[in-house]
Amino acid sequence: MGSRKWMIYLVLIAGVIVFTYPFFWMVMASLAPEKEIESLVLLPSRMSLHSYQQVVEKIPIFRALLNSLLVSAAVTAGVLVFGSMVGYALSRLRFRGRNLIFYVILFTMTLPFQITLIPQYILMVKFGWVDTYLALIVPYIMNAFGIIMFRQFFMSIPQDLIDAARIDGCGDLQILFRILWPNAVPALVTVGIITFMNTWNEVLWPLIVIRVEELMTMPQLIALFAVGGRAEAQLGVKLAAATMLALPIVLAYLFFQRYFIESMATTGLKE
């Protein structure tokens, strides 16, 4: 039994090294002199913030950071509010076609997002939302994943709790936000974290609808910076920009990892 545990630990340690080494090397390479990066040296001879300084001087990285935070927070809030409303309706309200609507929502999860990309862009043009925050936020304030998660979680809450709230004179919105939300923290945390991370990492859609540099999100700006020639073929600068992009989401995950793991286990969602 002891040798078996050691084998498991060795496999886990090897997995940790495989997954963390690229990120660790990226951080160390962004601090290394340019001539040492190509040799894949893990520990450079000297460390410098010169690459980060160049990133800050060449592109408005902090404005892009604020844009990403604004868009990600707005989309996450929208998904939590509207997704929970639809999930509540599909789980607790009785109306004709309820199951059909649920199956249609479930079916949309199987469709590649490229199918709706062009129609969605045409809508943004018709609405006059191109080069605005609305184009980045509105199309994503509701998604099938959030609706299904909330529906399944609300169905696990005893009906007696909802009936008692109705007897006390609560309407549907009061039941949702005052009764169900406090009991749905695991679902809220799970949907919130996944939505925030997906929105933060989105690149393709911002590239399509945003052309003004002041409105660009951080992934979009860094992608254009890396491939558009402004990095002047300096690998260290590109790695520094990539590190600045990854660092906020890594710190957020480290801070919320306990809640994230607990919510995953409670809701039965597996990574």
Secondary structure, DSSP 4 states (H G I P E B T S, - for coil): -HHHHHHHHHHHHHHHHHHHHHHHHHHHHHTS-HHHHTTT-SS-SS--SHHHHHHHHHS-HHHHHHHHHHHHHHHHHHHHHHHHHHHHHHHH---TTHHHHHHHHHHHTTS-GGGTHHHHHHHHHHHT-TTSHHHHHGGGSS-HHHHHHHHHHHHTS-HHHHHHHHHTT--HHHIIIIIIHHH-HHHHHHHHHHHHHHHHH--HHHHHH---GGG--HHHHHHHHHHSSTTTT-HHHHHHHHHHHHHHHHHHHHHHHHHHHHHHHHHT---
